[in-house]
């Protein structure tokens, strides 16, 4: 699976699980069908099969994994188990679950072996360039101190991140996401050079999360078409 864009990442983290996670996933699935956007939906490991078997158009995304191969590794997250349960992508190195450089590199390689898209987090533009060099499919450049604040990065950060990432790995997809709350945030971020964006609190705290997903998807598509000159 390759990193198609534009895209929206709906990342409930562990605020939702089971039936509530599935309910929002179904709403996101409808948006993916209606708009044609690539939509990554994260969920707890135990919900991956539930959501993958009850949706059709979104990409179920694991919250993390470990660089294991089948065999020993009690208590760790086996990549093959995620893939078989229905995950088509995986987050790696999120601020809430960081990896060592060695494990990060090995996780990216293991995901490639299983044809899973990697969304790899980086705290700074320099770290984003390093992540791109490791072969991440999507480089998520997001300053940790802005996560959940409702404030997105400034334009200079967006421009610098895009320049550094593409300079190291032209095939890497660029994602900016910290502090994203509104469809207007999504539009601005993608218009400035990001291939996609996403959020947690901006979606879950909206009056109607399903509607917010639809609005964000439409804003991303609009900005991407304007930036790339597509009809």
C-alpha contacts under 8 A as a table, 3 or more apart, distances in Angstrom:
res1	aa1	res2	aa2	distance
1	X	88	X	7.21
1	X	115	X	5.32
1	X	116	X	5.97
1	X	117	X	6.25
2	X	115	X	7.84
2	X	116	X	7.89
2	X	117	X	6.22
2	X	137	X	7.61
3	X	117	X	6.21
3	X	137	X	6.14
3	X	138	X	6.97
3	X	173	X	7.18
4	X	7	X	7.23
4	X	38	X	6.51
5	X	37	X	7.31
5	X	38	X	6.35
5	X	195	X	6.00
5	X	196	X	6.82
6	X	37	X	6.28
6	X	38	X	6.56
6	X	195	X	5.25
6	X	196	X	5.26
6	X	220	X	6.96
6	X	221	X	6.54
6	X	224	X	6.64
7	X	37	X	5.56
7	X	38	X	4.59
7	X	39	X	5.57
7	X	40	X	7.45
7	X	195	X	6.85
7	X	196	X	4.68
7	X	197	X	6.77
7	X	217	X	7.63
7	X	220	X	7.44
8	X	37	X	7.21
8	X	38	X	6.51
8	X	39	X	4.96
8	X	40	X	6.29
8	X	196	X	5.70
8	X	197	X	5.36
8	X	198	X	5.19
8	X	216	X	7.60
8	X	217	X	6.27
8	X	220	X	7.56
9	X	39	X	5.84
9	X	40	X	4.65
9	X	41	X	6.02
9	X	42	X	7.81
9	X	196	X	7.78
9	X	197	X	6.15
9	X	198	X	4.27
9	X	199	X	6.53
10	X	28	X	7.99
10	X	39	X	7.32
10	X	40	X	6.11
10	X	41	X	4.92
10	X	42	X	6.49
10	X	198	X	5.73
10	X	199	X	5.85
10	X	200	X	6.59
10	X	203	X	7.64
10	X	213	X	7.67
11	X	41	X	6.05
11	X	42	X	5.07
11	X	43	X	7.40
11	X	198	X	7.20
11	X	199	X	5.80
11	X	200	X	5.07
12	X	15	X	5.76
12	X	16	X	6.00
12	X	21	X	7.87
12	X	42	X	6.50
12	X	43	X	6.75
12	X	199	X	7.97
12	X	200	X	5.28
12	X	201	X	7.86
12	X	204	X	7.15
13	X	16	X	7.04
13	X	42	X	6.70
13	X	43	X	6.30
13	X	44	X	7.23
13	X	63	X	7.38
13	X	200	X	7.25
14	X	17	X	6.53
14	X	43	X	7.08
14	X	44	X	6.40
16	X	20	X	5.86
16	X	21	X	4.98
16	X	43	X	7.65
17	X	20	X	5.83
17	X	21	X	4.65
17	X	22	X	7.54
17	X	43	X	6.97
17	X	44	X	6.61
17	X	47	X	6.92
18	X	21	X	5.36
18	X	22	X	6.25
18	X	47	X	6.18
19	X	22	X	5.05
19	X	23	X	6.09
20	X	23	X	5.03
20	X	24	X	6.46
21	X	24	X	5.41
21	X	25	X	6.11
21	X	43	X	7.06
21	X	47	X	7.93
22	X	25	X	4.87
22	X	26	X	6.12
22	X	50	X	7.43
22	X	51	X	5.76
22	X	54	X	7.96
23	X	26	X	5.33
23	X	27	X	6.58
24	X	27	X	5.05
24	X	28	X	6.19
24	X	209	X	7.65
24	X	210	X	6.65
25	X	28	X	4.94
25	X	29	X	5.99
25	X	41	X	6.87
25	X	51	X	6.89
25	X	55	X	7.34
26	X	29	X	4.86
26	X	30	X	6.35
26	X	54	X	7.54
26	X	55	X	6.19
27	X	30	X	5.21
27	X	31	X	6.52
27	X	210	X	5.59
28	X	31	X	5.04
28	X	32	X	6.21
28	X	39	X	7.42
28	X	41	X	7.77
28	X	58	X	7.15
28	X	210	X	6.81
28	X	213	X	6.63
28	X	214	X	7.68
29	X	32	X	5.04
29	X	33	X	6.24
29	X	39	X	7.84
29	X	55	X	6.07
29	X	56	X	6.70
29	X	57	X	5.42
29	X	58	X	5.34
30	X	33	X	5.11
30	X	34	X	6.10
30	X	57	X	7.68
31	X	34	X	5.09
31	X	35	X	5.90
31	X	36	X	7.82
31	X	37	X	7.91
31	X	213	X	7.31
31	X	214	X	5.67
31	X	217	X	7.53
32	X	35	X	5.49
32	X	36	X	5.30
32	X	37	X	5.36
32	X	38	X	6.48
32	X	39	X	5.98
32	X	57	X	5.72
32	X	58	X	6.10
33	X	36	X	5.51
33	X	37	X	7.74
33	X	57	X	5.84
35	X	217	X	7.34
35	X	218	X	7.21
37	X	217	X	6.87
37	X	221	X	7.32
38	X	58	X	6.71
38	X	59	X	7.37
39	X	57	X	7.78
39	X	58	X	5.04
39	X	59	X	5.99
40	X	58	X	5.99
40	X	59	X	4.74
40	X	60	X	5.99
40	X	61	X	6.05
40	X	89	X	7.70
41	X	58	X	6.75
41	X	59	X	6.11
41	X	60	X	5.09
41	X	61	X	5.48
42	X	60	X	6.07
42	X	61	X	4.52
42	X	62	X	5.75
42	X	63	X	6.16
43	X	47	X	6.18
43	X	48	X	6.45
43	X	60	X	7.60
43	X	61	X	6.76
43	X	62	X	6.34
43	X	63	X	6.63
44	X	47	X	5.47
44	X	48	X	6.80
44	X	62	X	7.05
44	X	63	X	6.71
45	X	48	X	5.51
45	X	62	X	6.38
45	X	63	X	7.32
45	X	82	X	7.48
46	X	49	X	7.31
46	X	50	X	8.00
47	X	50	X	5.16
47	X	51	X	6.13
48	X	51	X	5.39
48	X	52	X	5.96
48	X	60	X	6.74
48	X	61	X	7.75
48	X	62	X	7.30
48	X	82	X	7.51
48	X	85	X	6.03
48	X	86	X	6.28
48	X	87	X	6.44
49	X	52	X	5.06
49	X	53	X	5.92
49	X	85	X	4.69
49	X	86	X	5.67
49	X	87	X	7.90
50	X	53	X	5.53
50	X	54	X	6.42
51	X	54	X	5.18
51	X	55	X	6.08
51	X	60	X	7.22
52	X	55	X	5.52
52	X	56	X	7.32
52	X	60	X	6.19
52	X	85	X	7.50
52	X	86	X	5.33
52	X	87	X	7.25
53	X	56	X	7.80
53	X	86	X	7.64
55	X	58	X	6.82
59	X	87	X	7.10
59	X	88	X	5.69
59	X	89	X	6.83
60	X	86	X	6.82
60	X	87	X	4.92
60	X	88	X	5.77
60	X	89	X	6.58
61	X	87	X	5.34
61	X	88	X	6.08
61	X	89	X	4.62
61	X	90	X	5.06
61	X	91	X	7.04
62	X	65	X	7.42
62	X	82	X	7.03
62	X	87	X	6.14
62	X	89	X	6.34
62	X	90	X	4.56
62	X	91	X	6.18
63	X	90	X	6.05
63	X	91	X	5.10
63	X	92	X	7.29
64	X	77	X	7.88
64	X	90	X	5.86
64	X	91	X	5.04
64	X	92	X	5.20
64	X	93	X	7.56
64	X	97	X	7.64
65	X	76	X	7.71
65	X	77	X	5.02
65	X	78	X	6.55
65	X	79	X	6.11
65	X	90	X	7.35
65	X	91	X	7.90
65	X	92	X	7.12
65	X	107	X	7.21
66	X	76	X	6.30
66	X	77	X	5.21
66	X	78	X	6.17
66	X	79	X	6.84
66	X	103	X	7.45
66	X	107	X	6.29
67	X	78	X	7.35
67	X	79	X	7.26
67	X	103	X	6.34
67	X	106	X	5.59
67	X	107	X	4.73
67	X	110	X	6.37
68	X	73	X	7.04
68	X	76	X	7.94
68	X	77	X	7.51
68	X	78	X	5.61
68	X	79	X	6.83
68	X	110	X	7.93
69	X	78	X	6.75
69	X	79	X	7.49
69	X	80	X	7.70
70	X	78	X	7.02
70	X	80	X	7.48
73	X	76	X	5.64
73	X	78	X	7.97
77	X	81	X	7.71
77	X	82	X	7.98
78	X	81	X	5.44
78	X	82	X	6.83
79	X	82	X	5.23
79	X	83	X	6.36
79	X	110	X	7.24
79	X	111	X	7.11
79	X	114	X	7.89
80	X	83	X	5.09
80	X	84	X	6.07
80	X	114	X	7.36
81	X	84	X	5.22
81	X	85	X	6.11
82	X	85	X	5.16
82	X	86	X	6.50
82	X	87	X	5.48
83	X	86	X	5.29
83	X	87	X	4.91
83	X	88	X	6.54
83	X	114	X	7.19
83	X	116	X	7.56
84	X	87	X	7.25
87	X	90	X	7.36
87	X	116	X	7.59
88	X	115	X	7.61
88	X	116	X	5.05
88	X	117	X	6.40
89	X	116	X	4.72
89	X	117	X	4.29
89	X	118	X	5.80
89	X	119	X	7.38
90	X	111	X	7.78
90	X	116	X	6.84
90	X	117	X	6.30
90	X	118	X	5.24
90	X	119	X	6.10
91	X	94	X	6.91
91	X	118	X	6.12
91	X	119	X	4.77
91	X	120	X	5.87
91	X	121	X	7.61
92	X	97	X	7.85
92	X	98	X	7.49
92	X	99	X	7.49
92	X	104	X	7.18
92	X	107	X	7.64
92	X	118	X	6.99
92	X	119	X	6.19
92	X	120	X	4.82
92	X	121	X	6.43
93	X	96	X	7.93
93	X	97	X	5.86
93	X	98	X	4.21
93	X	99	X	5.16
93	X	104	X	6.99
93	X	120	X	5.95
93	X	121	X	5.33
93	X	122	X	7.45
94	X	97	X	5.13
94	X	98	X	5.43
94	X	120	X	7.27
94	X	121	X	5.29
94	X	122	X	7.74
95	X	98	X	5.50
95	X	121	X	7.48
95	X	123	X	7.91
95	X	144	X	6.45
99	X	102	X	7.90
99	X	103	X	5.89
99	X	104	X	5.50
100	X	103	X	5.24
100	X	104	X	5.95
101	X	104	X	5.02
101	X	105	X	6.20
102	X	105	X	5.37
102	X	106	X	6.33
103	X	106	X	5.05
103	X	107	X	5.91
104	X	107	X	5.14
104	X	108	X	6.30
105	X	108	X	5.32
105	X	109	X	6.40
105	X	134	X	6.20
106	X	109	X	5.06
106	X	110	X	6.09
107	X	110	X	5.04
107	X	111	X	6.11
108	X	111	X	5.20
108	X	112	X	6.30
108	X	118	X	6.60
108	X	134	X	7.52
108	X	135	X	7.09
108	X	136	X	6.49
109	X	112	X	5.10
109	X	113	X	6.34
110	X	113	X	5.09
110	X	114	X	6.55
111	X	114	X	5.14
111	X	115	X	6.10
111	X	116	X	5.02
111	X	117	X	6.94
111	X	118	X	6.80
112	X	115	X	4.92
112	X	116	X	5.92
112	X	117	X	7.37
113	X	116	X	7.79
117	X	137	X	6.09
117	X	138	X	7.70
118	X	136	X	5.75
118	X	137	X	5.24
118	X	138	X	6.10
119	X	136	X	6.79
119	X	137	X	6.40
119	X	138	X	4.71
119	X	139	X	6.04
119	X	140	X	6.46
120	X	131	X	7.06
120	X	136	X	6.18
120	X	137	X	7.76
120	X	138	X	6.21
120	X	139	X	5.20
120	X	140	X	5.67
121	X	128	X	7.53
121	X	131	X	7.93
121	X	139	X	6.17
121	X	140	X	4.56
121	X	141	X	6.01
121	X	142	X	7.01
122	X	125	X	7.44
122	X	127	X	5.39
122	X	128	X	4.97
122	X	131	X	7.05
122	X	139	X	7.18
122	X	140	X	6.00
122	X	141	X	4.90
122	X	142	X	6.14
122	X	143	X	7.46
123	X	127	X	6.34
123	X	128	X	7.17
123	X	141	X	6.08
123	X	142	X	5.34
123	X	143	X	4.53
123	X	144	X	5.75
124	X	127	X	5.11
124	X	128	X	6.08
124	X	141	X	6.54
124	X	142	X	6.94
124	X	143	X	5.99
125	X	128	X	4.86
125	X	129	X	6.32
125	X	141	X	6.67
125	X	157	X	7.48
125	X	160	X	6.94
125	X	161	X	5.02
125	X	164	X	7.13
126	X	129	X	5.20
126	X	130	X	6.46
126	X	164	X	7.62
127	X	130	X	4.98
127	X	131	X	6.16
128	X	131	X	5.07
128	X	132	X	6.17
128	X	139	X	6.37
128	X	140	X	7.34
128	X	141	X	5.76
128	X	161	X	7.04
128	X	164	X	7.73
128	X	165	X	6.44
129	X	132	X	5.03
129	X	133	X	6.29
129	X	161	X	7.69
129	X	164	X	5.60
129	X	165	X	4.82
129	X	168	X	6.32
130	X	133	X	5.06
130	X	134	X	6.57
131	X	134	X	5.16
131	X	135	X	6.91
131	X	136	X	6.22
131	X	139	X	6.79
132	X	135	X	5.35
132	X	136	X	5.38
132	X	137	X	7.83
132	X	139	X	6.33
132	X	165	X	5.89
132	X	168	X	6.44
132	X	169	X	5.74
132	X	172	X	6.33
133	X	136	X	7.51
133	X	168	X	5.90
133	X	169	X	6.13
135	X	169	X	7.51
135	X	172	X	7.38
136	X	139	X	6.13
136	X	172	X	6.51
137	X	171	X	7.60
137	X	172	X	5.22
137	X	173	X	6.03
138	X	172	X	5.80
138	X	173	X	4.55
138	X	174	X	5.87
138	X	175	X	6.61
139	X	165	X	7.78
139	X	172	X	6.77
139	X	173	X	6.12
139	X	174	X	5.32
139	X	175	X	5.87
140	X	174	X	6.50
140	X	175	X	4.64
140	X	176	X	5.78
140	X	177	X	7.14
141	X	161	X	7.10
141	X	174	X	7.60
141	X	175	X	6.19
141	X	176	X	5.33
141	X	177	X	7.29
142	X	146	X	7.48
142	X	147	X	7.55
142	X	153	X	7.95
142	X	176	X	5.92
142	X	177	X	5.93
142	X	178	X	5.07
143	X	146	X	5.68
143	X	147	X	7.11
143	X	153	X	7.88
143	X	178	X	6.58
144	X	147	X	5.51
144	X	178	X	7.50
145	X	149	X	7.98
146	X	149	X	5.36
146	X	150	X	7.52
146	X	151	X	6.43
146	X	152	X	6.99
146	X	153	X	7.69
146	X	178	X	5.46
146	X	179	X	5.61
147	X	150	X	7.68
147	X	178	X	4.82
147	X	179	X	5.23
148	X	178	X	7.10
148	X	179	X	5.30
148	X	180	X	7.99
148	X	200	X	7.74
148	X	201	X	6.44
149	X	178	X	7.97
149	X	179	X	5.24
150	X	178	X	7.93
150	X	179	X	4.18
150	X	180	X	5.97
150	X	181	X	5.80
150	X	202	X	7.58
151	X	178	X	7.31
151	X	179	X	4.57
151	X	180	X	6.79
152	X	177	X	7.30
152	X	178	X	5.64
152	X	179	X	4.71
152	X	180	X	5.91
152	X	185	X	7.30
153	X	157	X	6.31
153	X	158	X	7.04
153	X	178	X	7.00
153	X	179	X	7.77
154	X	157	X	5.59
154	X	158	X	6.71
155	X	158	X	5.08
155	X	159	X	6.21
155	X	192	X	7.22
156	X	159	X	5.18
156	X	160	X	6.05
157	X	160	X	5.17
157	X	161	X	5.93
158	X	161	X	5.25
158	X	162	X	6.19
158	X	176	X	7.22
158	X	189	X	7.52
158	X	192	X	6.75
158	X	193	X	7.12
158	X	194	X	7.54
159	X	162	X	5.28
159	X	163	X	6.20
159	X	192	X	7.00
159	X	193	X	7.05
160	X	163	X	5.13
160	X	164	X	6.14
161	X	164	X	5.29
161	X	165	X	6.01
162	X	165	X	5.32
162	X	166	X	6.05
162	X	174	X	6.45
162	X	193	X	6.61
162	X	194	X	7.21
163	X	166	X	5.50
163	X	167	X	5.92
164	X	167	X	5.02
164	X	168	X	6.35
165	X	168	X	5.38
165	X	169	X	6.00
165	X	170	X	7.32
165	X	172	X	7.07
165	X	174	X	7.32
166	X	169	X	4.99
166	X	170	X	4.35
166	X	171	X	7.25
166	X	172	X	6.69
167	X	170	X	6.30
169	X	172	X	5.51
173	X	194	X	7.85
173	X	195	X	6.21
174	X	193	X	7.69
174	X	194	X	5.09
174	X	195	X	5.38
174	X	196	X	7.11
175	X	194	X	5.17
175	X	195	X	5.87
175	X	196	X	5.31
175	X	197	X	5.53
176	X	189	X	6.74
176	X	194	X	6.14
176	X	196	X	7.21
176	X	197	X	5.67
177	X	180	X	5.78
177	X	197	X	5.14
177	X	198	X	5.65
177	X	199	X	6.48
178	X	199	X	7.53
179	X	199	X	7.52
179	X	202	X	7.91
180	X	185	X	5.80
180	X	186	X	6.88
180	X	198	X	6.81
180	X	199	X	5.76
180	X	202	X	6.18
181	X	185	X	6.51
181	X	199	X	7.07
181	X	201	X	7.06
181	X	202	X	3.83
181	X	203	X	6.99
182	X	185	X	5.16
182	X	186	X	6.69
182	X	202	X	6.55
182	X	212	X	7.92
182	X	216	X	7.17
183	X	186	X	5.01
183	X	187	X	6.21
183	X	212	X	7.57
183	X	215	X	5.86
183	X	216	X	4.50
183	X	217	X	7.95
183	X	219	X	5.68
183	X	220	X	7.83
184	X	187	X	5.00
184	X	188	X	6.19
184	X	216	X	7.98
184	X	219	X	7.01
185	X	188	X	5.26
185	X	189	X	6.17
186	X	189	X	5.30
186	X	190	X	6.22
186	X	196	X	7.92
186	X	197	X	6.36
186	X	198	X	7.56
186	X	216	X	6.26
186	X	219	X	6.26
186	X	220	X	5.78
187	X	190	X	5.45
187	X	191	X	5.93
187	X	216	X	7.93
187	X	219	X	5.09
187	X	220	X	5.33
187	X	222	X	7.35
187	X	223	X	5.27
188	X	191	X	5.08
188	X	192	X	6.15
188	X	223	X	7.41
189	X	192	X	5.29
189	X	193	X	6.77
189	X	194	X	5.88
189	X	196	X	7.91
189	X	197	X	7.39
190	X	193	X	5.29
190	X	194	X	4.44
190	X	195	X	5.92
190	X	196	X	6.06
190	X	197	X	7.35
190	X	220	X	6.26
190	X	223	X	5.79
190	X	224	X	6.04
191	X	194	X	7.08
191	X	223	X	4.97
191	X	224	X	6.26
191	X	226	X	7.41
191	X	227	X	5.73
193	X	227	X	7.76
194	X	197	X	7.26
195	X	224	X	7.28
196	X	220	X	6.83
197	X	220	X	7.84
199	X	202	X	5.94
199	X	203	X	6.46
200	X	203	X	5.50
200	X	204	X	6.10
201	X	204	X	5.00
201	X	205	X	5.40
201	X	206	X	7.86
202	X	205	X	5.74
202	X	206	X	6.18
203	X	206	X	5.34
203	X	209	X	5.13
203	X	210	X	7.99
203	X	212	X	5.97
203	X	213	X	6.69
204	X	209	X	5.51
205	X	209	X	7.09
206	X	209	X	5.28
206	X	212	X	6.54
208	X	211	X	5.38
208	X	212	X	6.29
209	X	212	X	4.94
209	X	213	X	6.23
210	X	213	X	5.24
210	X	214	X	6.50
211	X	214	X	5.09
211	X	215	X	6.18
212	X	215	X	5.01
212	X	216	X	6.04
213	X	216	X	5.18
213	X	217	X	6.11
214	X	217	X	5.18
214	X	218	X	6.24
215	X	218	X	5.22
215	X	219	X	6.19
216	X	219	X	5.08
216	X	220	X	6.14
217	X	220	X	5.19
217	X	221	X	6.24
218	X	221	X	5.21
218	X	222	X	6.13
219	X	222	X	5.14
219	X	223	X	6.18
220	X	223	X	5.25
220	X	224	X	6.02
221	X	224	X	5.14
221	X	225	X	6.10
222	X	225	X	5.35
222	X	226	X	6.24
223	X	226	X	5.15
223	X	227	X	6.07
224	X	227	X	5.13
224	X	228	X	6.07
225	X	228	X	5.28
225	X	229	X	5.56
225	X	230	X	4.69
225	X	231	X	6.53
226	X	229	X	5.23
226	X	230	X	6.65
227	X	230	X	7.95
